Amino acid sequence: SKKKGLSFEEKRARMMEIFFETKDVFQLKDIEKIAPKEKGITSMSVKEILQSLVDDGMVDTDRIGTSNYFWAFPSKALHARKRKLEELESQFAESSQKKEALQKSIEKSKIGREDTAERAALMEELAALRQKKEQLKAEIDKYRECDPDVVEEMRQTNKVAKEAANRWTDNIFSIKSWAKRKFGFEESRIDKGFGIPEDLDYID
């Protein structure tokens, strides 16, 4: 089956791993070499992902001479994320309060009245606020994806999964070796009989 590509947020999280794990400073060309090889991020999307992280204050950048340099340290990224979360949560709370006030106004306007232009305008504003609320919720979730703790947890989960896969691969190779010695079976016959892919190998 065809391998599913990474989502935009998965690419952002993986790119943050590059900075957090190395604690180094890079040029764009360095990231374009590292990201596809170590994090599975296509080279064509590196610039877009990196710019989105710069725009969100997750990655710092500075121009020295004719070159642009990029860096992000976990402590700074965490503070930036917290500031952005606080800002978004404040906007979210303000929108929620305004939404509640509008709902009360709408309910009050219903008493003894037919639909009015004022009520229609309030309904329209309420719909816009609901949409804004959903956008803010999505924005907050996006910043949680770049939380250093979440990135580290993802890295550890991937490590455990890789070790488990290689352990099972090792077991399969051991059983195949035993079957060849014990029964004199050809390797291709064992693979076909048990549905083992011919290109089965360890995960790097």
N, C-alpha and C positions, 0 to 999 in steps of 0.2 A: 504494500500500500504506500501511497505517496506521503512523505513526511509533511506534517502540517507546519506552515511557516510561523515565525514568532509574531506576536501581536506588537503594536506600537509600544505599549507599556512594558511588555517583556523585554523589548530591545532597550528601552530607557533604563530598566533595572539592571540589565546585564552590562550596559556601558558604565553605569555607576560602579559596578563591581571592579572594573578595570582600574578606576581611580582609587577605590577603597583598598583594594588588595595590594597595589604597588606603591601608593602614596607618592607618586612621581608626577612630573610635569611633562606634557606631551605637545607635539605639534599635530595638526590635522592628519598629515601623512603617516605619522606613527600610529594614530588611532585606526586609520584606514587599513593598516597592515595587521594590527593586533585583533581588532574586533571580529573580522570574519574567521580568523584562525582559532582564537581562544573562546569566543562567545557566540559564534554562529550568526553574527549580524552581517547581512550582506553589505559589501563595500559601498554600493550605490546609495544605501540609506544612512550611512554613518554621519555624513554632514548634517542631514536633516535632524537626526536624533540628537546629535551633539548640540546643534543650535537651539533645539527645544529645551534642553537642560540648562543652557546658558540663559535663555529667555526667562526661565522659571527660577533663576538664582541658585540652581543646584550645582552648577559648574562655573568656576571663575575663568576669566580669559584676559589676556593683556597682550598688547603688541610691543615687541622688542625688536628694534631695527625694522627689517622687512618681514618678520615672521610673527605669527600669532601663536601664543602658547595657552594651553588649557590645563587646569588642575582642579581637584576637589578633594578635600579631606573630610573624613567622617564627622568630626566635631563641628566643622563649619556648615556642612550639609545638613546636619541635624538641627542646628540653630536656625538656618534659613528655612527649613521645612516647617519648624515650629512657628516661626513668624508668619509664614504664609498660611498655615493652618489656622492660626489665631485670627488673621485677617479675614479668611474665608468664613470661619465660624461666626465672626462678628457680623459679616454681611448676611449670613444665613439667618442668624437670630433676628436681625433687623427686618429682613424680608418676611420671616415668620410672624413677627409682631404686626407688620403692616397688613399681611394677609388676614390675620385674625381680626384686626380692626375693620377691614373691608367686609369680611364675612358678617360681622355684627351689623355694619351699616346696611348691607344687603337684606339681612333678615328684618331689620327695622323698617326698611323701605317697602317691604312686602305687606306690612300691616295696613289694611284699608286702602291699598293702592293697586292700580294696574301697572303693567310694565311702563317705565318711564325712560327718557333719554339718559337721565342721571344713573339709573340702575344699570342700563346697558353699558354705560361707560365704566361703572364700577366692576361689572362682570368682565369686561375686556381687560381692565387693569389687573383683576384677580388672576385671569388666565395667564397674563404675561408674568406675574409674580410666581405662579406655580412653575412656569417654564424656567424662570431664573433660579428657583429653588432647586430644581432637578439638575441644572447646569452646575450650581455650586456644590451639590452633593457629589457629582461626577468629578469635579475639580479636587475636592477633598480626598476622594478615593485615589485619584491619580498621585497625589503627594504621599499617600500611605504606601504606594507601590515603591517609592524611592526611599523609604525609611531604611537607614543602614541596618537596623535590626532585622527587617524583613528580607533585605538582600542577603545578609549573612545566613539567615534561616534557610533561604532558597539554595544557597551555595552548599550548606551542610546536607540538605535533603538530596541534592543532586549527587553529592559525594557518596552518600550511603547507598543510593540507588545504583550508582555505577559499580561500587564494590560488590553489591549483591548480584548484579548481572554477570560480572566477571567470575564470581564464585560459582554460579550455576554453569557458566561456560566451562570452567575448569572441571567441574563434576562430569559434564557431558563428555569432555575429552578423555577423562579417566575411564569412564564406562566404555567408550569406544575402544580404547587401548586394551582394556581387559577382554572385551568380546573378540577382538582380533586375535589375541594370544590364546584364549580359551577354545574358541570354535573355528578359528581360521577364516573368519568372514572377511570379505573385502570391505574397505572403508565405504565405498560407494553404495554397497548393498545395505550396510548399517544405516547410512544416511537416508536411503530411500525407504527402508523398512520403518524407521521411527520418525520420518518427516523432519529430519535435521537439514537445515539449509547448507549447501555446499560451501558458501562463503562465511559460515559461522566463525567468528573471531572475537578476541577480547576487545573491550571498548577502551580507547586511549584516554 
